Amino acid sequence: MYPSTACVLPARGLPHEILTPKLPELCMKLGSNAHNLDHYWMPFTANREFKAKPRMLVEARGMHYTTDDGRTLLDGTAGLWCVMAGHGRQEIADAAQRQLLTMDYAPNFQMGHGLAFDFAKQLAAIAPHGLDRVFFTGSGSESVDTALKIALAFQRSRGQGARTRFIGREKGYHGVGFGGISVGGLINNRRVFGPLLPGVDHMRHTLDIARNAFSPCLPEHGLELAEDLERAVALHGAETIAAVIVEPVAGSAGVILPPPGYLERVREIATKHGILLIFDEVITGFGRLGTAFAADYFGVMPDIMTTAKGLTNGALPMGAVFCSRHVHDTLMTGPEQLIELFHGYTYSGHPVACAVGLATLEIYQREGLLTRGAALAGHWQKAFHSLRDCPHVIDIRTIGVMAGVELQPRNGAPGARAHEAYLHCFYNGQLVRATGDTLAFSPPLIVTEAQIDELVAGVRAALLTVA
Ligand SMILES: Cc1ncc(COP(=O)(O)O)c(C=O)c1O
């Protein structure tokens, strides 16, 4: 077991070096035997398999994690797509500590604090054009549910209260709230939780390996899939549809890219029919594609944009929903003393999360991380496409500093091959992510070209090893 934290927590006023807890060293010595694993029900994890052979992390610095048996892992996934500026950033830790001791918590219902306003203003300054009204949440899932609720409230506020349907997309991942799994399109995340939100329909996804395998850029084929939105309108009637939600690049389903013109066409159809367009940028936001947001990369502006993860460099849980002024102002009606949107979370605009977010943005801007991906993208693409000749690889997709390597599923055991490759990497020094039969990669944006090569070499070794 861990020792009592009372003996290792920093005391006020001592230099950071002296205060650094010795937990990592201690846990390394004790190994996973240090913990009773029975009580923690782990998220999105094969709990029994994991607990039989745990993979425990104890420390993170820069581009690396350390495991409890003292090994170093190159972080090929920015944690879970969120640690854009790398791990253990002093300014972020300082901002959190300062704010915890200044004002640890403050309600944001019918009162406020400066950090939330300052953070929203800074975010508005880097947001895609016009999306300058910001609603804070505690996670990506909360951001998605918030966006869906804002869309309903917007439609009702403009006298279109019959617009209650949402259109999502197959293979979409929009978190795990009931709204998010309703518009999401990953079967395992939905099937035991039905019947979900009524009236939701889905467009087809844009993954078409037969026609687009190994596309060096955006996939050539599939623009016609955008017409699925027209078909939904023809089927349900535009007057029943509040919003359409898509990830500009689908992440969790295995890095699925839109064909050229696809997002533009979805935008066009949505506008034509008075349907709000929501971009879920929980993964693509904050520099992943080499622009601040995917909306900038594709030059397509949504009406609402959901974010989280990179918002605070993953250091504290927080999300933000960016709205166009039109959406926002449409809701700023009625008597001024009345609450305009009956929605919010205890942790909306949490002062410590805002302080961490402000420190994060400062790092992003000072180090040019929101656009660094553009400079890395060429090397990244070339490095990953060099895996084309490895066994089992049936497709490789890259964009910005994001890659998916699709493996041939093993007969009767979907996902097993990618999981084994993930394990091989884990035990040989790289943290990668397996999602279905895809290996997904999204390192911190401080990654060097040499580290990209090291990551790819590790993946190659794994692919040459797994059966
Ligand atoms: C596109 C997208 N939306 C929403 C979410 C949910 O975010 P969270 O896990 O913070 O609730 C994720 C998480 O990976 C995501 O990738």
The ligand as an ORCA input file, in Angstrom:
! r2SCAN-3c Opt
* xyz 0 1
  C     -14.038     13.382    -29.605
  C     -14.265     13.136    -28.155
  N     -15.332     13.654    -27.558
  C     -15.566     13.483    -26.239
  C     -14.702     12.755    -25.469
  C     -14.987     12.538    -24.024
  O     -14.101     13.211    -23.219
  P     -13.964     12.808    -21.678
  O     -13.341     11.463    -21.625
  O     -13.117     13.913    -21.113
  O     -15.346     12.823    -21.093
  C     -13.561     12.193    -26.057
  C     -12.609     11.414    -25.249
  O     -11.684     10.812    -25.737
  C     -13.344     12.378    -27.432
  O     -12.281     11.827    -28.045
*
